[in-house]
C-alpha cells in the first residue's frame, strides 16, 4: 500500500489525545421521586465521579479516528504494472502514425497510466515515437527524463498524417544499445511495414518487450482510384477479418455539408471494397471530400481535386448507326465515360444544355448553319475538339485556292479549324507508298499533354497536313516524329478549337486503341475547364493540408512544394503532408492513402497484452472515509442508547449491536454501489399524450422505414429551424396512425405518399375531422409521376412512379375543397418570410391549395398538396448534418425550403391573421380622419 498524501498520517499522533478525551462519559441519570420543595435543598448527589466508558466503545472511537486519518492520507493499493517491475529507466515507444488516430485517446490514456506507474516507482522515462518528425533531434541527445517532462511532451503529442517509419526508429534504438532499461513498453498500431524485421530485432536486443494492442484495433483507409468507372470514387482498404463488416462513407461539399452517405459492406476475409457514389453528375461534381464515418483520420479522408470532377462533354452524332469497333463515337465514348458526363445528340440538342467540351468526329460539321451555331458557342467560352477524316480531307481539296495568309486565317475560323490545311490527306504507309507509319514525338513542356509518355507502338498511317506558316509552331500541341503536327489549337473568342489531324477511329491511326488517347482527352477536358496542367518541373506549393485527425487547415511551415510529375510516386511525409497543392484553378490532391494497396497485421514484437490486461490501482481513501463516518454515526447512536440506560442491563445485546455496526461499516463501502432504493408499488396514472403538453408536428406512418425516418428527421429539422427563428416552441415530431391515434393535438400533419399508399374508412373519417377542426394536412408525393414515364429536366424533380394513382386512391373520400395552384400572392407566401419560390428537395414543382374565399374555415386552406419532397430537404441526422442533397440549388435552395416550411408552421398555428394586415392602410386612414 502507498499513500498519495503521506503527511496526513501525522494525524495519528492525535490518538492519545482522543483516548484522554473520550474515555469518560457523562454519568447515567438517576431516577428520583420528586419530593416537596422544602426537601430539595437537602438533596445531595451520591456520585460525584464520572463513569468510565467501556473499553469496546473507546476502541470503536479510536478506530473511527484512525480510518478518518487514513482516508485523508489517500491510500492506494497498487496494481500489477509493468512500469513498476525491475529497476532502471522505462522505455516507452508509441506508434503515432496515421493509423493510430482512430484509437488515439485510448493510446494516450494507456501511456499516461504507464507514466503514473513510473512516477510512483521514481523511475525516469525515455519516450520514442515512430512517425517521422518535421524537426528531428539527434539520436545521441536522447536520454531518460523525469516523468513530469515526459508528461508534457506526451500531452502535446498528436497523430501524424503519414505512416510510421520503424526503420528510422530502429536506427535510433541502435544508439541506445549502451543503456539498460528496466521496462520496455511498445504501443503498436498493428499495421505491418517493410522494416518491421529490423525494428523487432533491435528492440528485442534491449530487453524484454511488452507490446500493447488496443481492443477492436483494425486499421482502415480510404484510397482514391484512378479508374472512376461505374461511379467508383474511392476504395476502402482494411485488414481482412473473419466476419463481414459494414461502414458508411460520407460525401462532403466544400462548405462541410453532407451530399450522400454511402453504405459499404466488406465481405469476410476481404481487404478492399469499391465505393460507388450514385449521384447525378451535377451533384457529384460538388463532392469535395470523402470521409469514413466514425473514424477521424487522415488515412480515412480522400480529398478531391479538379481531375475528380465529371465535366459535361457533348458528342456530335453523325446521324447513322454507330457500329461497334468502327463507329466514329465508339472509342471516344469508352475513353471519356470514366471521367466525363457524356451527352450524345444533334448540335441543336447538345448546345441547348450546359457543356464544357463539344467533340465533333469527321463529317458532323459539314452544314454551314451548324458551324455557325457551334462558332457562336465557342466564342462564348466553349471548347470544340474536332477529328479529321475523309470528309475533312475532301472538303479541303474542294476548297483549295490561292489565298493569302490573312485569307487563310479568316477561312479557317469560318470552317472551325485551328490552322489552315493542305488539300487531301497524307498517306504514310501502304502497298503503294515508300513511307512507313510515323511514331509520336515527345510532347513539349508548354503542351497540355506535357508529362505523358507516347508509347512506342502508337503509329499514324494517315493524316491531314497543316499549311506551313510562321505561327504554326505556336498552334501545335503534339507532333509526329517527323515534325508534322498531330494536334493543333487556336483561340476563338473566349473559347478554343482543337483539331486531331487523324480520325477518331482506327482507320488512320491506332492511337484510339492506346491509353494515351484516354489521357489526352482527359487533359483536354481539364484544360477546357480552366485547369492548367503544369509542366514536369513546375513546383506546386501546398495550399491546404490535413492533420492526423483528417482536419484541413493551412499548411505547416515545414511543408514544401512538390513537382507536378512527382505526385504519382510521392508518399506523404513531413515535407509533403497530405492536402491540396497548386493554384486554385489547377490544384492537385496528395492523399495519405494514395499508395496503400493492402493492409496486413503487424507481427508481435514482444508479449502482447491490452490496456485492460494490467491490474489498475485501487484507491482506498473513499472506503476509509465512508467507514469512519459509519462508525462515528454508530458511536452517536450507542451514546444515546446508553444515556437512556438501554445498553447497561444486557451486555450481550450491546456487543452484538457493536459487532453488527462494525460489519455494516466495513461492508457498506463495498456494496454502496449495489444498493438501490426500493421500487414503489405501481400506481395506475392516467395516460397523457406528450403532444398535449407541448406543441408537436406529426407525420403519417407509411410502413416504409426509410420514408418514415426521413419524415421524422425532416419535421425535426423544421422544428429546430422554427424554434431558432420564432417564438414558437415545438417539441419532437410524432409518427401517427390516423385511424387509431388522436389527431386533435397536432396543428400540422405531414403525409408522404408512397406507391402502395392505401386508406381505410376510419382513416378517412379521422382526417376529415382533423381538417374540419382547423388542422392542416400537407400531402407530398416526393417526386413526379408523369403519365409517359419521363421527367421534365427543367423541373429538377425526382422520379416517383406510382404516386399519381396512389394519391388519387388515398384521397378518395376526403373532404377536399376546390384547389388552385399556389402563387406568391397566397397567404402562405408571406406568413413569416416573403417568398416567391417554394422548393423542397426538388425545385419548380406546383403546389395545390384551397381556393381563397372559404369563410367557413376562415380562408385557411385545410390541405396542401405538392411533389417537392420537403421532408428530405428539411431532414437533419443525429450528427447535425443534412444527409440528402437538394437539386439543383444546393444550400440556397435548402434555406428556401426551410423558410417555406416555417411559413407552413406559422400558417398552421395562427391561421389567416396575416391576411388582416391588408386593411392596415384603411385603418390608418380612418385614424387620421378622426378629429
Secondary structure as UniProt FT lines:
FT   STRAND          2..3
FT   TURN            4..5
FT   HELIX           6..14
FT   HELIX           15..22
FT   STRAND          24..25
FT   HELIX           37..42
FT   STRAND          51..52
FT   HELIX           55..72
FT   TURN            73..74
FT   STRAND          75..77
FT   HELIX           82..84
FT   STRAND          89..94
FT   HELIX           98..103
FT   HELIX           104..120
FT   TURN            121..122
FT   STRAND          125..129
FT   HELIX           139..141
FT   HELIX           147..155
FT   HELIX           166..174
FT   TURN            175..178
FT   STRAND          181..187
FT   TURN            194..195
FT   HELIX           196..205
FT   STRAND          209..212
FT   TURN            215..216
FT   STRAND          220..224
FT   HELIX           229..231
FT   STRAND          232..238
FT   STRAND          245..252
FT   TURN            254..255
FT   STRAND          258..266
FT   TURN            268..269
FT   STRAND          272..276
FT   HELIX           281..284
FT   TURN            285..286
FT   STRAND          289..292
FT   TURN            293..294
FT   HELIX           298..300
FT   STRAND          301..303
FT   HELIX           306..308
FT   STRAND          311..316
FT   TURN            324..326
FT   TURN            328..329
FT   HELIX           330..336
FT   TURN            337..339
FT   STRAND          340..345
FT   HELIX           347..351
FT   STRAND          357..360
FT   TURN            362..365
FT   HELIX           368..379
FT   TURN            380..381
FT   STRAND          383..387
FT   HELIX           390..398
FT   HELIX           405..414
FT   TURN            415..416
FT   STRAND          426..427
FT   TURN            431..432
FT   STRAND          438..440
FT   TURN            445..446
FT   TURN            448..451
FT   TURN            456..457
FT   STRAND          459..460
FT   STRAND          462..463
FT   TURN            470..472
FT   HELIX           473..475
FT   STRAND          476..480
FT   TURN            481..482
FT   STRAND          485..492
FT   TURN            493..494
FT   STRAND          495..500
FT   HELIX           511..513
FT   HELIX           515..528
FT   TURN            529..530
FT   TURN            536..537
FT   STRAND          539..540
FT   STRAND          542..546
FT   TURN            548..549
FT   STRAND          552..553
FT   TURN            557..558
FT   STRAND          562..563
FT   HELIX           564..569
FT   STRAND          579..581
FT   TURN            584..585
FT   STRAND          588..590
FT   TURN            592..595
FT   STRAND          607..609
FT   HELIX           611..613
FT   STRAND          618..619
FT   HELIX           621..643
FT   TURN            644..648
FT   HELIX           651..671
FT   TURN            672..674
FT   HELIX           690..692
FT   STRAND          698..700
FT   HELIX           705..725
FT   STRAND          734..736
FT   TURN            738..740
FT   HELIX           743..745
FT   STRAND          748..752
FT   TURN            755..756
FT   HELIX           761..772
FT   TURN            773..774
FT   STRAND          776..780
FT   TURN            787..788
FT   HELIX           793..795
FT   TURN            801..802
FT   HELIX           803..810
FT   TURN            811..813
FT   STRAND          819..821
FT   TURN            824..825
FT   HELIX           827..829
FT   STRAND          848..850
FT   HELIX           855..857
FT   TURN            858..859
FT   STRAND          863..866
FT   HELIX           870..874
FT   TURN            878..879
FT   TURN            888..890
FT   HELIX           891..910
FT   TURN            911..912
FT   HELIX           913..919
FT   HELIX           920..929
//
